[in-house]
Amino acid sequence: MHASVSNKSSLWYSLLYCFLAGLLPVLSYADTPVLSAIEGFGVEVKNAEITLQGNSYVLSADIDYQLSARAKEALQNGVPLYWDVHIKTLQHRDYFWDKTLVSTGIRYRIQYHALLNMYRVRNEGSGELYNFSTLSAALGLMSMIRDFRVMDKAVSAPGERYAVGIKVTLDRDALPLPLRPVAYTNPQWYLSSDWTLWPLTK
């Protein structure tokens, strides 16, 4: 009788341990924005301005990229990193979810070439390629968005309220396959920002 109770207790504790162990990666991932802020790495949209130029609203924004030690190490070993700058224009609605009018973005690839001793940044949309001797200079190019068209003036209506949302994400699915499980569980690979909304003034 006592042996049976003991076995049941052991089984219960084993199941509890497995459950908690299974939760650890999820909890770690959920806490990563806080941890990254404490450790001093991550991505943040610092400021943005939407202005009317001709018949289009254009966006200028500054983004702060602070790479973790693991991301820098991967770069130094030739691993390309891909960042997506997601940009969407929203129409405010009082009784429904805000309506997305336009969704666009910019995709960057940054890679270190040891033979050339330089960092190369490529705009995947336009195909433009830039070479830099330092990582800070390469990130500096990615940090500045200037006069990016977000919406035509004709789309806006008088009396309506609009905003532009910006979010920057590291594409962890683009990492080499052996690195992906680590990237999804290690907080040093949480190098994405939250959505930031900026009003579009007409």
N, C-alpha and C positions, 0 to 999 in steps of 0.2 A: 504493500500500500504506500509506504513512504517512498519507495523507489519510484513508483508511478508518479507521485506528486513531484518528486525531484526532477524526473525526466520532462514532465510537462513544463516545469519552471525553466529548465534549461532551454527547451524548445521555444518558450515564449521570449526569453532573453535573446536567443539567437535571431528570432524573427524581428525583434525590436532593433537589434544591432544592424541587421541587413536593411531594414527600412530607413534607419537614420543614416547609414552609410550611403544609401542610394540618394538621400536628400542632400548630402554634403555638396556635390557639384552644383546642384540647383541653388542652394543657399549661398555658396561662394560666388556664383554668377550674379545672383540678385544683389549682393553687397558690393560688387565691383565698382560702381560709380563712386561710392563713399571711399572705398579703399584707394582708388586711383587718385582721388582728390588729395587724400592724406599723403600718398607717396609722391605726388607732384607730377603725374603723367596723365594724359588724356587729351581730349579735343574739345574746344569751346568756341562758339561763335561769339565774338566780342561785341561787334556792333554792325549795323546794317542801315542803309539808306536807300529808299526807293524814290526815284524822281521820274518826271515825265520829260522825255526827249523826243520831240517830234510827235509821232503818233503812237509811241510805245513807252511803257513803264520799264525802267531799267534798274537793276540792283547793283549796289556796290556794298561789299561786306569784307570784314576782316576776321580771319579764323586763326586761332592759336593752337598749333600742333605741338604737344609735348610728348615725345616718344619715351616709352619705358626702356629699361636696360635690355629686356628680351627682344623688343622690336629692333633696337639698334644693332644688337648682336646678329639678328637674322639678316638685316640689311648688309652688314659687313661680310656676311657669308654668301652674298649674292642672291638672297631671296627677294623677289619683287613684292612690294606691298601696294595694294590697290585701295584707294579711298573714293567713295561716292559722296558728292555734295548734292543732296536732294533738295529741290526747290519747288514749292507749290504755292499757288495763289488761291486764296480762300475767300468766299463770299459769306459774310456773317448772316445767320438766320436765327431769329428769336426762338422759334418753337421746334426747330429740327437741328440736326448736325450741320455744322458749317459745310457749305458745298465747295468741293474742289473744282476750280475752273480750269486751271492749267497745272500740269505736273511735268517738270523737266529736271535737268541736273547736269553735273559735270563729273566725269570719272578721270581720276589721275592714277598713273602708275609711277612709282619711284623705285629705282634700283641702283645699287652700287656696282660699278665695274672696276674690279681690282687692277686689271691690266692697264686701264686708262687712269686709274686713281681719281675717278670722278663719279658724281651722282647724276643720274639721268632721270628727268621728269618728262613724262609723255601725257598730253591731253588726249585721252582715248577717243573723244568725240571728233576733235578737229585734226588729230594726227600731229599736232605741233610738238616738237621735241626740243628740250633744253638741257644743257650740260652745266654742271656746277662743281666747283672744287671742294665745297664744304656742304655738310648736311643742313646747316642752318640756312644757307643760301637757297638750297633746293626747297626746303619747307617754306621759305619766304615767298617763293613763287606761288605755291599752293595756297598760301595764306591770304592772298589778295584776289578778290573777285571785283572786277571793275566793269561797269556798264553792261551787265548781262541782262538781256531782254527777258522779262518775265510775263508780260501781257500786253496786248494791243489796247489802246485807249477805247476803241470801239466796243470792246467787250464789257466795259464798265457802264453802269446805269446810274443816273442821278439819284441821290438819296440813299444809295446802298453803301454798306461798309465792307471794306476789303482788307486783307492782311496777306503778307508773304511769310511763309514758314520755311525755315532752313534747318537741315539736319545733316550731320557728317558722320558717315559710318566707314569703319574699316571692313573690307570684304574678306572675312576669315575663310569663306568657302573657296577663295582664290589662292589660298596658301597651299604649299605642297602637302599632299595627302598625309604623310607621317606627322606633320606639324599641327594638323587641324584639331585632333582631340585635345592637345595641350592648349591650343588657342581658345577653346571653348570652356576650359576649366580654370585656367590660370588668369588671375585678375590683371596681370601685366599686359594681357592682350585685349583688355577692354579699352579700346582707343576710339570710341565713338561719342558723339555728343547727343544731347537731348534735342527735341524740337524747340526752336525759338521762333516766336511770332513777332513780326514787325508790322505796324499799320501802314497801309498804302493810302497816302493822302492825295486827294485829287485837286 
